[in-house]
Amino acid sequence: MKKRDLTWRVAGAVLSLGACAAALTMDGSPLILLLFPLVLFGLTLMINGKRVAVAWRAERRGHFNTATVIHAERIRRHRRRADGSDA
């Protein structure tokens, strides 16, 4: 696992744990529902890591073929890895 991917996964863990800790301190408040999306986003980051950022960036730029863009990024990454310049 690369440092960049690990950073995204750690950020997801911190986001999820922070939201869960805040929910525990609210103890029965209906505001806990506002933290639920943060927990889900954090779990998504923990599981998928850097791929979430790539998908989000492609979607934000208005790409209609997001899957194609993600695939092209993976191919570029594998070519760089094969060339020896591991970024």
C-alpha positions in Angstrom: 0.0 0.0 0.0 1.4 3.4 -1.0 1.7 6.3 1.4 -0.9 8.3 -0.5 -3.4 5.5 -0.3 -2.7 4.9 3.3 -3.2 8.6 4.0 -6.7 8.5 2.4 -7.5 5.3 4.5 -6.3 6.9 7.7 -8.4 10.0 6.9 -11.4 7.8 6.5 -10.7 6.1 9.9 -10.3 9.5 11.6 -13.5 10.8 10.0 -15.5 7.7 11.0 -14.1 7.6 14.5 -14.6 11.3 15.1 -18.2 11.1 13.9 -18.9 8.1 16.1 -17.4 9.7 19.1 -19.4 12.8 18.5 -22.6 10.7 18.2 -21.8 9.0 21.5 -21.5 12.3 23.2 -24.9 13.4 21.9 -26.6 10.4 23.6 -30.0 10.0 22.0 -30.2 13.4 20.3 -31.8 13.5 16.8 -28.7 15.3 15.6 -27.0 12.0 15.4 -28.6 11.5 12.1 -26.6 14.3 10.7 -23.4 12.5 11.5 -24.4 9.3 9.8 -23.3 10.4 6.3 -19.9 11.3 7.7 -19.5 7.8 9.1 -20.5 6.2 5.8 -18.1 8.5 3.9 -15.3 7.6 6.3 -16.0 3.9 5.9 -15.9 4.3 2.1 -12.5 6.0 2.4 -11.2 3.3 4.7 -12.2 0.5 2.3 -11.4 2.1 -1.1 -8.7 4.6 -0.2 -7.3 6.7 -3.0 -9.8 5.4 -5.5 -12.6 7.5 -3.9 -10.6 10.6 -4.5 -10.0 9.7 -8.2 -13.7 9.0 -8.7 -14.7 12.2 -7.0 -12.3 14.3 -9.0 -13.4 12.7 -12.2 -17.1 13.3 -11.3 -16.5 16.9 -10.2 -14.8 17.8 -13.5 -18.0 16.8 -15.3 -16.8 13.6 -17.0 -19.7 11.7 -18.3 -17.6 8.6 -18.7 -16.3 8.4 -15.2 -15.5 4.7 -15.4 -13.4 5.3 -18.5 -11.5 8.1 -16.8 -10.8 5.9 -13.7 -9.6 3.1 -15.9 -7.3 5.4 -17.8 -5.8 6.7 -14.5 -5.1 3.1 -13.4 -3.4 2.3 -16.8 -1.3 5.4 -16.4 -0.3 4.4 -12.9 0.6 0.9 -14.0 2.7 2.3 -16.9 4.6 4.5 -14.5 5.2 1.6 -12.1 6.5 -0.5 -15.0 8.8 2.3 -16.1 10.4 2.4 -12.7 9.2 5.9 -11.7 7.0 4.9 -8.8 5.2 8.2 -7.8 
